[in-house]
Amino acid sequence: MERRYNVAKKVLVAVYSASGVTRRVGEEIARISGGDFFEIMPKEPYTSADLDWMNKKSRSSVEMNDPSARPEIVNAVPNMGDYDTVIIGFPIWWGVAPRIIETFLESYDFAGKTIVPFCTSGGSGVGRSDTALHKNVTGGVKWEKGVQINRPNETEIKKWLGNVL
């Protein structure tokens, strides 16, 4: 029998994905939860050179070394007020979420909503990535503990969603 999550809650799965991994996981989360999917798109797409973490002058390195950096987002959630729960996904960069996630969180009023972070990573765990984002959202938000999900594994995702939805 298929598990039914709290259908009274409207869920948005919003992800930023540099390589496609986080997007695939987010799409699976949206499918399983019955939530809407939204991909956070940077105004200036990242190139391979931009993502070269070994180069201290690469765009991503410069952004991650500047706590005030806020890369612009080209698209917007047209109806954020309709959602009760926002599942937000991102790759781990330098042990935390990319700065574009901070741009996203600072762009909306999340009062009264639940935010559920998840990350993907080739080498790091969740670490402080989920709690580091709390500073970007003010007023009456419930935060669920972040998890790492690297593959769109239906069993793993269903178990996790059962704890957060």
C-alpha positions as CSV (number, residue, x, y, z in Angstrom):
1,M,0.0,0.0,0.0
2,E,1.4,3.4,-1.0
3,R,2.2,5.7,1.9
4,R,0.1,8.9,1.9
5,Y,1.8,11.9,3.4
6,N,0.0,14.8,5.1
7,V,-1.9,15.9,2.0
8,A,-3.4,18.9,3.9
9,K,0.1,20.4,3.7
10,K,1.2,21.9,0.4
11,V,4.8,21.0,-0.2
12,L,7.4,22.8,-2.4
13,V,10.7,21.1,-3.2
14,A,13.2,23.9,-4.2
15,V,16.7,22.9,-5.2
16,Y,19.9,24.4,-6.6
17,S,21.9,21.9,-8.5
18,A,25.3,22.5,-10.1
19,S,25.8,19.1,-11.7
20,G,22.3,17.6,-11.8
21,V,22.7,15.3,-8.8
22,T,20.7,17.5,-6.4
23,R,18.0,18.1,-9.2
24,R,17.5,14.4,-9.6
25,V,17.1,13.8,-5.9
26,G,14.8,16.8,-5.6
27,E,12.6,15.6,-8.5
28,E,12.3,12.2,-6.7
29,I,11.4,13.9,-3.4
30,A,8.7,15.9,-5.2
31,R,7.3,12.8,-6.9
32,I,7.2,10.8,-3.7
33,S,5.8,13.6,-1.5
34,G,3.3,14.9,-4.1
35,G,5.0,18.3,-3.8
36,D,5.7,20.8,-6.5
37,F,9.3,21.0,-7.9
38,F,11.2,24.3,-8.4
39,E,14.8,24.6,-9.6
40,I,16.7,27.6,-8.3
41,M,18.4,29.0,-11.4
42,P,21.4,31.5,-11.1
43,K,21.1,34.6,-13.3
44,E,24.7,33.8,-14.4
45,P,25.0,30.0,-14.8
46,Y,28.1,28.4,-13.3
47,T,30.7,27.1,-15.7
48,S,33.2,24.2,-14.9
49,A,35.8,26.9,-14.3
50,D,33.5,28.7,-11.9
51,L,33.1,25.5,-9.9
52,D,36.8,24.7,-9.7
53,W,37.1,24.6,-5.9
54,M,40.9,24.1,-6.2
55,N,41.2,27.6,-7.8
56,K,41.0,30.2,-5.1
57,K,40.0,32.8,-7.8
58,S,37.1,30.7,-9.3
59,R,33.7,32.3,-9.0
60,S,32.5,29.7,-6.4
61,S,35.6,30.1,-4.3
62,V,35.3,33.8,-4.2
63,E,31.6,33.6,-3.4
64,M,32.1,31.1,-0.6
65,N,34.9,33.2,0.9
66,D,32.6,36.2,1.1
67,P,29.7,35.8,3.6
68,S,27.9,38.7,2.0
69,A,27.9,37.2,-1.5
70,R,24.4,36.7,-2.9
71,P,24.3,35.4,-6.5
72,E,21.2,36.6,-8.3
73,I,18.4,34.2,-9.1
74,V,16.7,34.4,-12.5
75,N,13.4,32.8,-11.6
76,A,11.0,33.1,-8.7
77,V,8.4,31.0,-6.9
78,P,5.2,32.8,-8.0
79,N,3.0,31.5,-5.1
80,M,5.3,30.9,-2.1
81,G,2.5,31.9,0.2
82,D,0.6,28.8,-0.9
83,Y,3.1,26.4,0.7
84,D,3.2,25.1,4.2
85,T,6.5,23.1,3.9
86,V,9.5,24.0,1.8
87,I,12.0,21.2,1.2
88,I,15.2,22.9,0.1
89,G,18.0,21.0,-1.5
90,F,21.6,21.9,-2.3
91,P,25.1,20.5,-2.9
92,I,27.6,21.0,-0.2
93,W,30.2,23.7,-1.0
94,W,33.0,24.3,1.5
95,G,31.0,22.5,4.2
96,V,27.8,24.6,3.8
97,A,25.1,25.5,1.3
98,P,26.1,27.6,-1.8
99,R,25.5,31.3,-1.3
100,I,22.6,31.1,-3.9
101,I,20.6,29.2,-1.2
102,E,21.0,32.2,1.1
103,T,19.8,34.4,-1.8
104,F,16.7,32.2,-2.1
105,L,16.0,32.1,1.6
106,E,16.3,35.9,1.9
107,S,13.9,36.4,-1.0
108,Y,10.7,35.1,0.6
109,D,8.7,35.3,3.8
110,F,8.7,31.9,5.4
111,A,6.7,32.8,8.6
112,G,4.6,29.9,9.6
113,K,6.2,27.5,7.3
114,T,8.4,24.4,7.9
115,I,11.7,24.3,6.1
116,V,13.3,20.9,5.5
117,P,16.9,21.0,4.2
118,F,18.6,18.2,2.4
119,C,22.0,18.2,0.8
120,T,24.0,16.1,-1.7
121,S,27.8,15.7,-1.4
122,G,30.6,13.7,-2.8
123,G,32.7,13.9,0.3
124,S,31.1,15.9,3.1
125,G,28.1,15.2,5.3
126,V,25.4,17.6,6.4
127,G,27.7,19.2,9.0
128,R,26.6,22.6,9.9
129,S,25.0,23.3,6.5
130,D,21.4,23.2,7.7
131,T,21.8,25.2,10.9
132,A,24.0,27.8,9.2
133,L,21.0,28.7,7.1
134,H,18.8,29.6,10.1
135,K,20.3,33.1,10.2
136,N,18.8,33.8,6.7
137,V,15.2,33.3,7.8
138,T,13.4,35.2,10.5
139,G,10.0,34.9,12.2
140,G,8.1,31.9,13.1
141,V,9.8,29.2,11.0
142,K,10.0,25.6,12.0
143,W,13.2,24.0,10.9
144,E,13.6,20.2,10.5
145,K,17.0,18.6,10.8
146,G,18.9,18.4,7.5
147,V,19.9,15.1,5.9
148,Q,22.2,14.1,3.2
149,I,20.7,12.2,0.2
150,N,23.1,11.4,-2.6
151,R,21.0,9.2,-4.8
152,P,17.3,9.2,-5.6
153,N,16.6,6.1,-3.4
154,E,12.8,5.7,-3.0
155,T,13.0,3.6,0.2
156,E,15.4,6.1,1.9
157,I,13.4,9.1,0.8
158,K,10.0,7.6,1.9
159,K,11.5,6.8,5.3
160,W,12.8,10.4,5.7
161,L,9.6,12.0,4.4
162,G,7.7,9.9,7.0
163,N,9.6,11.7,9.7
164,V,9.3,15.3,8.3
165,L,5.9,15.5,6.6
